[in-house]
Amino acid sequence: MTYIAHGAGGGPEVMTVASGPVPTPAADEVLIKVEATGVNRPDVAQRSGSYPPPPGASPILGLECAGEVVALGGSVTGFKVGDKVCALTNGGAYAEYCTAPQSQTLPWPKGYDAIRAAAVPETYFTVWANLFGTPHAAGASLKPGETVLIHGGSSGIGLTAIQLAKAFGCQVLTTVGSEEKCEAVRKFGADHAINYRSHDFFEEVKRVTDGKLVDVVLDMVGGPYFNRNLRCLKLDGRLSIIAFLSGPMVPEADLRPIMVKRLNVTGSTMRPRTTAQKAEIADALRAKVWPLLEQGKAGPHIHATFPLAEAVRAHELMESSQHIGKIVLTV
């Protein structure tokens, strides 16, 4: 099969088209003939050498795909050859064929094609676990009627979080880096969009909430936002950290708000979670989110698609942060 290799790591230019054997599904896995695969920040981190795959995972890039089941592991019962599926993979999706545990595999939402289906798993698994999941599973347990601040609102994760929070009856504030992106996120349901380049987001949060602040902050920026995130939270608020695109270090953290306001600070990554933990998320998505996708109340926004062989261009766009929504590779 054809796949994208990234050698020892580096910039986007290290990725090349390569050829290798088609993977064999394990007992609990399906083999998918890939039609499309989503591009995500963890792919960029793995390619650069800062996010190596866990033991036993495919070294090939790619954490989500959509396509057709062409082979089944010996213990697979939930799918059959010919099924159209999308999956949260354990790596290997930048390829013509990819394996995935059956418990992390879901049918295409009704009305979806491969491109839209491939843009769902990584962001929806991540947002559900970190925004709506329970604290014991490192989630923020966002509830209807609460107010949430979502950083990086124009990213794939951000747009997913905005739509789901609104669908479940929450007030949504979000930060983005331009007036164009402010306009875009409002169209996807954000009640208030804050341009962080021209406004201090804490002051804006305080203003638009009349000083009541927010129940939950979903953060992918990291260290530079930590203190202001704590200040944005009301009593019993929750901060969920899912990435640190601007760095992991907080040189002078003020921990007093955590104690005074009884804050819960949590964080997680998706890839190291166990198959059983990911299966719980998949079950919740199928029951609670798939109906929203099929009714058009939520769904991925595709910013751009590229052929698999042009993965370099896709990563360059991802790293430019000029996109709004998802970038997808077609196979």
N, C-alpha and C positions, 0 to 999 in steps of 0.2 A: 504494500500500500504506500501511497504518498503521505508524508507528514511534514511538519515544520520542525526542524532541528534548531537548537540555539547554542550548541557547543558549550564552551566553558562560561558563557555569559558575557554580558556587556550591553551596548546600546542596541537599538532596534536593528541596525545593519548586520548584527551577528546571526540573525535568523535566515535560514536557507531551506529550500525545498530538498527533502531527502526521501529515500525509499527504505522500507523495512518490512518485517513480517506483520501480518494481521494478528492482533492479539487473540488469545483463546480465552473465552469466558470461564471464570471459576464457577463452582457449583451454584452459587447464589447470584450470578451475574447474567446480564443479557449482553449480546454483541449487537451494536448499533451501526448500521451503515449511515454515516454522518452526512446530512444535507446542509447543516448550518451549525455554527458554533459561536457563542458569545465571547467578546473580548472584555476582560476585567482587569482591575488594578492588580490583583494578585498575580496575574500572568506577567504583567510588566515587572513586578518585583522578582518573580522567579527567573525571568529572562535576564535581569540585571545581576542576578547572583545573590540577592539579599533575602530570598524566601525559598529555600530548598524544599522539595517535596518530602513528606514524611516517609518513614520506612515502609516499603511495600507498594508505594504509589507509583504510577507511571511517571517516568522522567519527562515525558512529552508535555508541552504546555496545553492548557485548556481545561476548564472546570465545569463547562456546561455544553450540551449539544442537543440537537434535535435530528431525528431521522427515522429509519425503519429498522425494526428488530429482524436480524437475519440468522441468529443462532441463540440457543438457550443453554444455560448451565443445567446440570443434572437435577437440581432441587428447585428450579424456577417453576412456579405455578400461576403467577399472576399475569403473565404475558404469553403471547404466541408469536411465531414467525409471521411477519407482515404487519404487525401493529405499528402505528405511528406514535412515537414517544419522544419526550424530552427528559433529560436526566441531569442531575447534579453528579458530575463524575469525580473520580479520585485522580484526575489528570488524564492526559491523553486525547483531549478533544480536538486539538489542531491536527486532525488526521482524517483519512477516508473511512476508517473504522475505529470504534472506541468501545470499551467495555464499561459497564456501570452496574452497581448492585441493584437488584430488582426493587429493593426498598427505597432507593433514591430515584426511581424512575416513575414517571407519570405520563398519562396519555396527553396528547395535545389538547388544549382547551378547544371546545367546539368553535369552528369558524377560523381557527388559526392555521397559518401555513408554517413551513419549517423555520423561516426567518424570525417570525414573532415567537414561536415556541422556544427557539434556542435562546431568546433574550430573557426568558423568565427564570430559570432555576436558581442561578447564583444570587441574583438580587433578592428574589422573593424568599428563598431559604434564609438569607442573611437578615433581611428586614424583619421577617416574622420572628426569628429566634431572638434578636436583640431588642426589638421594639415591643413586641407583644408577648414574648416568652416570660415565664415566671422567674423570679429572682434566683431560685435554686439552680436554674439553668442559664444564669448570666443574662437574663432578660430584664427589660424595664417595666413589664407588666402594664403597658399603656391601656387605659380604660376609657370607655365612651364618656364624653363630657369633659375630659381633661385637655390641657393645652400642652403642645409639644413644640420644641424648637429643633429643627432639622438643619444641620449644616450641610453644605455641598448639595443644595437642593436641585441643581440642574444635572447632576450625575445620574447614572442608572439607579444607584441605590437611593439617591435623594428623591427622584420622581416616584419611585416605588413606595417609599415611606410616606410621601405627601398623599398619594392616592389612597393608600390603605388607611392612613390615619383619618382622612376625611370620610372614607366609606364606613368607618366604624364610629363616626360621630364625634371626632375631636376637632379642636381649633388648632390650626397649623401656622406656625411662623417658620421662616426659612431664610438662610443666608446664601447669597450668590455673589458673583464677582463683576456683574455688569447690569446696566439697565435693561439690555436686551434679555438677559437671563431672568431678571425680575419679572418682566412681562410674560416670559414663557412659563415660569413656575406658577404664576397666578392662573394661567389657563388650565393647569393640571390640578388646581384646587387649593393652592396656598392662600390663606387668608391675608397674610402679610409677608412681603418679600423685602429683605434688607440687603442693600448693596454694601458689603463689608469694606469695600474700597473707599466709600465716601461717608459711611456712618459707623459709629461704635455700636456693635450689635447689642451690648448690654443696655446701653442707654435707649436704644430703640425698643428692645423687649420691655423695658420698664415703662416706656411711653405708651406703647400700643396695648399693654395689659393694664394700664392705670395703676401700675405699681404692684399688681398681684403676682407677677412673674409666671413661670411655667412649671408644670409638673414633671416634665421629662425633657432631657436634651439628648439627641442622637448626634454623636460627634465622630467625624472622620479626619479632623484636622490635627488634633494632638496637643502637644505641649503649650504652644502659644495661646491656646484658647482655654486652658484648664481653669485658671482662676476666674475668668469671666463666666465660664460655664457654671461654676459653683454659685456665683453671684446671681445668675439668671434663675436659679431654682428656688421654688417656694418651700415651705415646711414639708418634710417627708418627700422631697423631690428625688428624682433618679437620673443619674448621668450614665449613659451607655456609650462606651468608647469602642469603635469598630475598626479604626485605623488611625495613623498619625502621619498624614501626608506632609505635614510641616515639621515633623520631628517628634520623638518620644519623650524628650527631657523637659522638665519643668524646673528651671533654675531656682525660683523662689516661690514655692507653692504655699498658699495660705490655706491651711487645713481647718481653720476655725469654723467656716460655714458648714463643714461636714458634721461637726459636733453640735453647733448651735441650732441648725435646721434639720438635724437627724437625716442627713442625706445618704443615699445609697449610690456608691460609685462602683460600676462594674464594667466589664469588657470581655470580649471573646473574639476568636477567629473561628471560621466554619470548618476549615480543612482538618484540624486535628480532632474534631468531634468523632465519636464512634459511629459505626453504621447504625446501631440501635438508636442513638440520639438523633441522627439525621432522619431515620425512619419515622420517629415521632413528629418531626417537623413536616415531613412529606405528608403524613396522614392529616395533620392540621390544615395544611395548604389545600389538599384535595377537598376537605369538608367545608372549609370556611372561605377560601380565597378563589378556588376554581370557579364557583358560581359567579363571583364578581367579574372575573375575566370573561366568562362566557356571556354575561349581561352587558359588557362594555363599561362597567363602573370602575374598572382599573385595567391596566395593561401597559406593556412596554412601549416606549416611544423610540423608534429606530432612527438614529441620526444619520448613519451611513453604513453601507455594506461594501465589502471588498472580497475578491476571490481569495481563497486560501493562500495562493502563491504570493499575494500582495500583503501578507501579514505585517511586513515592515511598515507599510503606509498606515495600517490600522493602529499599530503601536505608536507611531509618530503622532497621529491624531489624538490618541488617548493621552499621551504625555503633554500635548499642547494645552489640554483642558479647554479647548474651543468647542467641544461637542456638547450637545444637550440630549441626554438620554443614552441609548445603547449603540455600541458599534458591533457589527456582526460580520463574521467571515462565512462566505458561501463555499460549499464543497461540491 
